[in-house]
Amino acid sequence: MGTILASYFDKAKQAGGIAAQVKLAMLTKMALAAATKAPDSAENIKLFDEALKQIYLKTS
């Protein structure tokens, strides 16, 4: 559970460090600890995809 969602936090860190991870948590309303326990459902993955796109736009 949550392996895919947790990987988004690694991607965010690569894109913008801790600040990007915090932004990801704010946009998804899910911290890393919660993401590791949440299901990797299509709905959750879509939510994280959209949030990560916003982070990439702000860091590029």
C-alpha positions as CSV (number, residue, x, y, z in Angstrom):
1,M,0.0,0.0,0.0
2,G,1.1,3.5,-0.8
3,T,4.4,2.6,-2.5
4,I,3.5,4.6,-5.6
5,L,2.2,7.5,-3.6
6,A,5.3,7.6,-1.4
7,S,7.5,7.7,-4.5
8,Y,5.9,11.1,-5.4
9,F,7.5,12.6,-2.3
10,D,10.9,11.4,-3.7
11,K,10.1,13.1,-7.0
12,A,9.0,16.3,-5.3
13,K,12.2,16.3,-3.3
14,Q,14.3,16.0,-6.4
15,A,12.3,18.8,-8.0
16,G,12.5,21.3,-5.2
17,G,13.7,19.9,-1.9
18,I,11.8,19.9,1.3
19,A,9.7,22.9,0.3
20,A,8.4,20.9,-2.7
21,Q,7.6,17.9,-0.4
22,V,5.6,20.2,1.9
23,K,3.8,21.7,-1.1
24,L,2.9,18.2,-2.3
25,A,1.5,17.4,1.1
26,M,-0.5,20.6,1.1
27,L,-1.9,20.0,-2.3
28,T,-2.8,16.4,-1.7
29,K,-3.8,16.9,1.9
30,M,-1.7,13.9,2.7
31,A,1.6,13.7,4.4
32,L,4.3,11.1,3.6
33,A,3.3,8.9,6.6
34,A,-0.4,8.9,5.4
35,A,0.6,8.3,1.8
36,T,2.5,5.2,2.7
37,K,-0.6,3.8,4.3
38,A,-3.1,5.0,1.7
39,P,-4.1,2.8,-1.2
40,D,-2.4,3.3,-4.6
41,S,-5.8,3.8,-6.2
42,A,-6.3,5.4,-9.5
43,E,-8.0,8.4,-7.8
44,N,-5.1,8.9,-5.4
45,I,-2.5,8.5,-8.2
46,K,-4.4,11.1,-10.3
47,L,-4.4,13.5,-7.3
48,F,-0.7,13.1,-6.8
49,D,0.0,13.4,-10.5
50,E,-1.8,16.7,-10.7
51,A,-0.1,18.1,-7.6
52,L,3.3,17.1,-8.9
53,K,2.6,18.8,-12.2
54,Q,1.9,22.0,-10.3
55,I,5.2,21.6,-8.4
56,Y,7.2,21.0,-11.6
57,L,5.7,24.2,-13.1
58,K,6.7,26.3,-10.2
59,T,10.3,24.9,-10.0
60,S,11.1,25.1,-13.7
